[in-house]
Each structure stands twice: as structure tokens, then as C-alpha cells.
Amino acid sequence: MNYKVFSLLIKSLFLIIIVSCSKDQKEQDIPIPYVPVNERININDPLYNNLTNVGGWAYLNAGSKGIILYRESTEKISAFERHCTYDPSEVCSQVDMIGGGLLQANDNDCCGSVFGINSRSIIKGPASRPLIEYSAQFDGTSYVVVTN
């Protein structure tokens, strides 16, 4: 085999490998920005009173791209980062509640993933990592403290 042909073949193979892995590698290499969170909210406040019912949810202006609070049961409220884990460098990589315990990207061209709150799983990719979950301590009546 001619050296030039061999060299071109190796370079082409290398380029194909880089291009095919770049998006997945990008997702793994870029972490969600760490933002300190220490929030205390009253679920009886009109901004959060949807949390008084099981299955209710509310947005909290904290974290990297916001936090979704979700009332899983009478005793448990969960808190999830709204920053999509797929290609977090994108400005539009934010998820919204779509109901039924599901979170979906508000711009499918950017994140294109659906996440389950109750299962803490990825329902639909391309994301390969679940959403970041914050610690949410609920006193059982009025107050939730969200921290990381």
C-alpha cells in the first residue's frame, strides 16, 4: 500500500472517530455549573401553594437554571435542577414540568430529553445523565429547605 494512501486512510479514520464521539464526549466533559443553594420557602405562600397538593409543583429561582419543586407525597417534596444534563453549555438547555411527573426540555433542538421525577430516570434521550437532585427537607406542614 502506498504511504500517502495509508496516511490518508488513518487520518480519515481518526476524523470519523472524533466527529462521531464529540457530542457524547461533550456531554460527559461539561458539568452543570455549581451554584450554592440554600433556600427556605413556605408552601403556603401564594407563589408556592401548588405544593400543598400531591403532584403539585413550582419553580424556584435558584440553582444554575432554576429548580423545580415537586410534591411526591404528603411527606415528601423533591427538588431538581432545571439545567438539562445533555450539552449543558447550550443557553437553551432548561427543562420544564409537562405534567404527570415528567420534565421535558423547553427547546427540543437544544436538549431533546424527557426526565421522570418519581423514577429519577431519563425517559427519552439523548441525555445519558439524570437531572441533578438537591436535598429538600420538608417539615410536613409549611416549610421546605432546599440545599446542595
N, C-alpha and C positions, 0 to 999 in steps of 0.2 A: 504494500500500500504506500502510496506517495505521502511524504511528510506533510505537505500542505493540506491534503485531503484529510489526513488523520488529525491534524491540528484543528481544522475547521470543524470536524465531527466532534471532537472533545469540547471545543468552545460552544458549539450549538447545544450539546447535551447539558453542559453547565448552565447555560442561559435558560433552557427549558426548566431545569430543576429550580432555579432561583425564582422564575416567574410563577411557577405553579405553587410554590410554597410561601410566597411573600405575604399573602393576605392572612393565612393561618398563623404564620410566624409573627406577623404584625400584631395580631390579636393577643398572642401569648406574651409578647415582649412589652406591651404598653399597659401599665397598671392603671386602674382607676385612681385619679388623684386623691390623696389622703387629705381630708378636711376634718378637723376636730369637731365632734358633735357632742353637745351636752344641752339638751332641750327638755324642758318640763312644760307639759301642756295640760290643760283642763278640758276633758272631753265634753263638759257641759257648756263650754264657750261656744257661741253660735258658729264659729269657724270650724269647729271640730265635732259638733253634736251628731253628725252622721256616724261617729264611732260609738254611739250609745247602743247601736243595734248590731247583732252578729251579722257579718257580711258587709258591714259598713266600712267605708274607707275615707281618707282625707289626705291631702298633700300638705307637707310641712316644708317650709322654705329653709332648708338646712342641707348639709352634705355637699357633695360635688355638683349634682344637677337637681337636687331636691330629694325628698324622702316620701315614700308612700307608707302611711299607717293603715293597717288592715285589722279589723276586729274579727279574729278567728273563732272565738268562743266567748262565753260570758266572763271567763277568767283571763283570756289571752289577747293581747294586741301585739302585732308584729310590725317591724319597721324595715323597709327595703330601700336601698339606694336606687334612684331613678336613672342613673347613668348606665346605659347599656354596656354589657361586657364585650360586645363584638365591636372591634375597631373603635375603642374609646376616644381616639384622637379626633374623631369627627364631631363637629359642633352640634349636629342634629341628633346625636346618639342619646336620646332621652326616651324613657318608656312611660306610658300612661296606663291607668286602670281601664280595662274594657268590660269589666263585669265578670261575675262567676268565678272570682278568684284568679283571674288571668291578667297579666300585664303584657302590653304589646308596644312595640316601637311606634312612635307617632309619625315616623317617616321611614317607610319600608325600604327606601333606597339606601338608607343610612345604616340601620341596624337589622331590620327584617326578621326579628326574632320574637317569639312569644314565650313568656315565663309563667309558671304556675306558682302561686303563693303558697297554697296548702302543701303541695308536694315539694316545694323548693327545687323545682327542676326546670329544664328547658323543654317546652312543649314543641317548639319549632325553631330550628336553627336559622342562620348559620352560627349563632353564638355557641361556644363549647364550654363556657363557664356560667354558673348561675349568678344571679344578682347578689350584690353584697347585702348581707343582713346585719342590721345594727341590733344592739341589745336594747330591748324595750321592757322596762319594768312597770307593770300596771298594778295600782293599789286595789283594784277590784271595784272601785266606785267612781272616782273622778280623775285621778292624775296618772299620766304616763311620763316616764323619764326615758329619753332616748339618748344613748351614748355609744361611742365606739372605743 
